[in-house]
Amino acid sequence: MFSIHKYLLEIEDRQEISMPEGARIIKVGLDTKSQPCIWAIVNTFHKTTDRIICIYATGQVNMDIDFDDYVGSFNLLDCTWHVFE
């Protein structure tokens, strides 16, 4: 069964998020409590797997970014944060 799920994010360079295999990330942003989140379409019958999510601030130097895996950006704490998988 397919549904849209919300996954909370921490402001960290790298984190693991468990979601069902094949989940498709459709949005990144702040929820109604100003918490950074990812929303994804998931098949609730699939087993979960860990996905690596990286968050970097504008101007932050990091050479490990694969720009093909950009998910989205959001503004928080006077900064724009960019999310990659």
Residue pairs with C-beta under 8 A, 6 or more apart in sequence:
1 43
1 44
1 45
2 41
2 42
2 43
2 44
3 41
3 42
3 44
4 26
4 39
4 40
4 41
4 42
5 19
5 23
5 39
5 40
5 42
6 31
6 37
6 38
6 39
7 17
7 19
7 37
7 38
7 39
7 40
8 35
8 36
8 37
9 15
9 17
9 28
9 35
9 36
9 37
9 38
9 53
9 55
9 83
10 36
10 55
11 36
11 55
11 76
11 77
11 81
12 55
13 54
13 55
13 56
13 62
14 52
14 53
14 54
15 52
15 53
15 54
15 55
16 50
16 51
16 52
16 53
17 38
17 50
17 51
17 53
18 48
18 49
18 50
18 51
19 40
19 42
19 48
19 49
19 51
20 42
20 43
20 44
20 45
20 46
20 47
20 48
20 49
21 43
21 46
21 47
21 48
21 49
22 42
22 43
22 46
23 40
23 41
23 42
23 43
23 46
23 51
24 40
24 41
24 42
25 38
25 39
25 40
25 71
25 85
26 39
26 40
26 41
27 38
27 39
27 72
28 36
28 37
28 38
28 39
28 71
28 72
28 73
28 74
28 83
29 36
29 37
29 39
29 72
29 74
30 36
30 37
30 74
30 75
30 76
31 37
34 76
36 55
36 74
36 76
36 81
38 53
38 71
38 83
51 85
52 85
53 71
53 83
53 84
53 85
54 64
54 65
54 83
54 84
54 85
55 81
55 82
55 83
55 84
56 62
56 65
56 81
56 82
56 84
57 79
57 80
57 81
57 82
58 79
58 80
58 81
58 82
65 84
66 84
67 84
69 84
69 85
70 82
70 83
70 84
71 83
71 84
71 85
72 82
72 83
73 80
73 81
73 82
73 83
74 80
74 81
74 83
75 81
